[in-house]
Amino acid sequence: MNFDLTDEQRLFRDTLRTFVDREIRPVASEWEATGRYPTEIVATMRDLGLFGLTVPEEYGGLGVDMVSFALVFEEIAKGWMGVAGILGSHSLACWMIARHGTPEQKSRFLPELASGVRRSGIGLTEPDAGTDLQGIRTVARRDGDDYILNGRKTWITNARHANPLPVLCKTDPTADPAHRGMSVLLVEAGTPGFEVVRDLPKLGYNGTESCEVVLEDVRVPAANLLGGVEGRGMQQVLSGLETGRLNVAARALGIAQAAYDAALAYAAQRQAFGQPIGDFQAVQLKLADLAMKVQSSRLLVYWAASRADAGHRVDMEAGMAKAHASEAAAECALLAMQIHGGYGYSKEFVVERLYRDAPLMMIGEGTNDIQRIVIAKALLSGRGQIG
């Protein structure tokens, strides 16, 4: 049983850390506070090939293993979680096209998605349907060689840059159960009727936009039906969300690690009663808790990623990693804030941003209550085994 990264993975991680230290950390607090879009950071991620993480090499992508995939989101989230979100939704969309697209869809979209010439996201959530995806109201009606798409999506990351945007819709609204009538359409930027109406105000997760999208009589070519067969949309999305939950879990791990790093450094330098506060047992107990939460999260994230690399279905493993790491991130951010005392509440220190960013990881890509249900069903079915 080997818990170490390979030499190649360590080199990849070191490259990521250099990028984050040079281009993200110095500007993250200022740009996050002012709402500035990280254009220059995106350009470097494009140069590093990071937009091709889940694109096979034959289409110009990196086609990385899932442990390396997790490393990307962990390292970038340590610097600024919002920037990691730009890659997260894009990578999920690329994975879905690479896994489920027709040969024509792959050859048309994947090379430019891998290079970052195109970017993408995923259009799932609606104002009245988040966790319950079968309750979506977006409908696509076949009209000759096209579909006419109508509906509304919300909380869509990369909505202003996505081209195409995979949109989950109902091509047969009368289907019972509903998932049998659900499909994914690849909606290209500039299509009449496709409109991003607003950016949603948020507690954290700044650096990338989260938008509300209106689809009004959007004419989408039938050739843009993902996979070319109706009724496969829910399966396509759910298979992709295993990858999505790994990236969210890794982002949460990055937040937890950043909180630990900040707390440890502060405990060593901050003086009280004539000595570093790290000499006080009350602070030491918090540091120990931080370290345990970070390392247990890391082991779960890398375990889930390794299982995916071995070709296993990982809905249970990814659910465990995502639920545990996201809750650990929120707890670590609060512990780090407590160690910082009053300064932890100040925007001049990074832990304030970590505290605002962490809660999204418990909500995004399926709430943690849903993760627990997924885990329990796997255990009860005998498919998931522990010990």
Residue pairs with C-beta under 8 A, 6 or more apart in sequence:
3 299
3 302
5 13
5 67
5 71
8 68
9 65
9 67
9 68
9 71
12 64
12 68
12 71
13 71
13 75
15 48
16 71
16 72
16 75
16 76
17 75
19 44
19 48
20 75
20 76
20 78
20 79
21 79
23 40
23 41
23 44
24 38
24 41
24 76
24 79
24 80
24 83
25 79
25 80
27 38
27 41
28 79
28 80
28 83
28 207
28 350
28 353
29 347
29 348
29 350
29 353
30 36
31 38
31 207
32 80
32 82
32 206
32 207
32 353
33 347
35 206
37 207
37 209
38 80
38 82
38 83
38 86
38 207
41 83
42 86
42 116
45 51
45 83
45 86
45 87
45 116
46 115
46 116
49 61
49 62
49 114
50 62
50 72
50 87
51 87
51 90
51 91
51 94
51 113
51 114
51 115
51 116
51 119
52 59
52 60
52 61
52 62
52 63
52 94
52 113
52 114
52 115
52 116
53 61
53 62
53 64
53 69
53 72
53 87
53 91
53 94
54 61
54 63
54 64
54 69
54 91
54 92
54 94
54 95
54 98
54 243
55 61
55 62
55 63
55 94
55 98
55 110
55 113
55 114
56 63
56 98
56 110
57 63
59 98
59 106
59 107
59 110
59 111
59 114
60 110
60 111
60 114
60 115
61 94
61 98
61 110
61 113
61 114
62 114
64 72
65 305
65 309
66 243
66 246
66 305
66 306
66 308
66 309
67 302
67 305
67 306
67 309
69 91
69 243
69 246
69 247
69 250
69 305
70 246
70 247
70 249
70 250
70 253
70 301
70 302
70 305
71 250
72 84
72 87
72 250
73 84
73 87
73 88
73 247
73 248
73 250
73 251
73 254
74 250
74 251
74 253
74 254
74 257
74 301
75 254
76 83
76 84
76 87
76 251
76 254
77 84
77 250
77 251
77 252
77 253
77 254
77 255
77 258
78 254
78 255
78 257
78 258
78 261
79 258
80 207
81 204
81 205
81 207
81 251
81 254
81 255
81 354
81 357
82 204
82 205
82 206
82 207
82 208
82 357
83 207
83 208
84 247
84 251
84 254
85 157
85 205
85 207
85 208
85 251
86 119
86 157
86 158
86 207
86 208
87 247
88 157
88 244
88 247
88 248
88 251
89 120
89 121
89 122
89 157
89 158
90 113
90 119
90 120
90 121
90 158
91 243
91 247
92 122
92 240
92 241
92 243
92 244
92 247
93 113
93 120
93 121
93 122
93 162
93 165
93 166
94 110
94 113
94 114
94 120
95 240
95 243
96 122
96 166
96 184
96 226
96 236
96 237
96 239
96 240
97 105
97 106
97 109
97 110
97 113
97 166
97 186
97 226
98 106
98 110
99 236
99 239
99 240
100 184
100 226
100 227
100 232
100 236
100 239
101 109
101 110
101 226
101 227
102 223
102 227
102 228
104 223
105 186
105 223
105 224
105 226
109 118
109 164
109 186
112 118
113 119
113 120
118 163
118 164
119 158
119 161
119 162
119 163
120 158
120 162
120 163
120 164
120 165
120 166
121 156
121 157
121 158
121 159
121 161
121 162
121 165
121 166
122 156
122 157
122 165
122 166
122 237
122 240
122 244
123 153
123 156
123 159
123 165
123 166
123 167
123 168
123 187
123 213
124 133
124 136
124 153
124 168
124 237
125 153
125 154
125 155
125 156
126 136
126 137
126 138
126 151
126 152
126 153
126 154
127 152
127 154
127 212
128 135
128 137
129 135
129 136
129 137
130 155
131 366
131 367
131 370
133 168
133 182
133 234
133 237
134 177
134 178
134 179
134 182
134 234
135 178
136 151
136 168
136 169
136 170
136 182
137 151
137 152
137 170
138 149
138 150
138 151
138 152
138 153
138 167
138 168
138 169
138 170
138 215
139 149
139 150
139 151
139 169
139 170
139 171
139 173
140 147
140 148
140 149
140 150
140 169
140 170
140 171
140 183
140 185
140 220
141 147
141 148
141 150
142 171
142 222
143 219
145 221
145 222
145 223
146 219
146 220
146 221
146 222
147 171
147 185
147 219
147 220
147 221
147 222
147 225
148 217
148 218
148 219
148 220
149 167
149 169
149 185
149 187
149 193
149 215
149 217
149 218
149 219
149 220
150 215
150 216
150 217
150 218
151 167
151 169
151 215
152 212
152 213
152 214
152 215
153 159
153 167
153 212
153 213
153 215
154 200
154 211
154 212
154 213
155 200
155 210
155 211
155 212
156 162
156 165
156 210
156 211
156 212
156 213
157 208
157 209
157 210
157 211
158 165
158 208
158 209
159 165
159 196
159 209
159 210
159 211
159 213
160 196
160 209
160 211
162 189
163 188
163 189
163 190
164 186
164 187
164 188
164 189
164 224
165 186
165 187
165 189
165 194
165 213
166 184
166 185
166 186
166 187
166 226
167 184
167 185
167 186
167 187
167 215
168 182
168 183
168 184
168 233
168 234
168 237
169 182
169 183
169 184
169 185
169 233
170 178
170 181
170 182
170 183
171 181
171 182
171 183
171 225
171 230
171 231
171 233
172 180
172 181
172 230
172 231
173 181
174 181
175 181
175 182
175 231
179 233
179 234
179 235
180 231
181 230
181 231
182 231
182 233
182 234
183 225
183 226
183 230
183 231
183 232
183 233
184 225
184 226
184 227
184 232
184 233
184 236
184 237
185 220
185 224
185 225
185 226
186 220
186 224
186 225
186 226
187 194
187 215
187 218
187 220
187 224
188 224
191 218
191 219
191 220
192 217
192 218
192 219
193 215
193 216
193 217
193 218
193 219
194 213
194 214
194 215
194 218
195 213
195 214
195 216
196 211
196 212
196 213
197 211
197 212
197 213
197 214
198 211
198 212
199 209
199 210
199 211
200 210
200 211
200 212
202 210
203 356
203 359
203 360
204 353
204 356
204 357
204 358
204 359
204 360
205 357
205 360
226 232
226 233
226 236
227 236
238 315
241 365
241 366
242 308
242 313
242 314
242 315
242 318
243 308
244 365
245 318
245 319
245 321
245 322
245 365
245 366
245 371
246 301
246 304
246 305
246 308
246 314
246 318
246 321
246 322
247 365
248 322
248 326
248 361
248 364
248 365
249 297
249 300
249 301
249 304
249 318
249 321
249 322
249 324
249 325
249 326
249 361
250 301
250 305
250 325
251 361
252 297
252 322
252 325
252 326
252 328
252 329
252 358
252 361
253 294
253 297
253 298
253 301
253 325
253 328
253 329
255 329
255 332
255 333
255 354
255 357
255 358
255 361
256 290
256 293
256 294
256 297
256 325
256 328
256 329
256 332
256 333
257 294
257 298
258 350
258 354
259 290
259 329
259 332
259 333
259 335
259 336
259 351
259 354
260 287
260 290
260 291
260 294
260 332
260 336
262 336
262 340
262 349
262 350
262 351
262 354
263 286
263 287
263 290
263 335
263 336
263 339
263 340
263 351
264 278
264 287
264 290
266 277
266 336
266 339
266 340
266 343
267 276
267 277
267 278
267 283
267 287
267 339
268 276
268 278
269 276
270 276
270 277
271 277
272 280
277 283
277 339
278 284
278 287
283 339
286 335
286 338
286 339
287 339
289 331
289 335
290 332
290 335
290 336
293 328
293 331
293 332
294 328
294 332
296 324
296 328
297 321
297 324
297 325
297 328
297 329
300 317
300 320
300 321
300 324
300 325
301 321
301 325
303 317
303 321
304 314
304 317
304 318
304 320
304 321
307 314
307 317
308 314
308 317
308 318
313 383
315 374
315 378
316 374
316 375
316 378
316 379
316 383
316 384
319 366
319 371
319 372
319 374
319 375
320 371
320 375
322 361
322 365
322 366
322 368
322 371
323 362
323 368
323 371
323 372
323 375
325 361
326 358
326 361
326 362
326 368
327 362
327 368
329 354
329 358
329 361
330 358
330 359
330 361
330 362
332 354
332 358
333 351
333 354
333 355
333 357
333 358
334 355
336 344
336 351
336 354
337 344
337 345
337 351
337 352
337 355
338 344
340 349
340 351
343 349
344 351
344 352
344 355
345 352
346 352
347 353
362 368
366 374
375 384
378 384
379 386
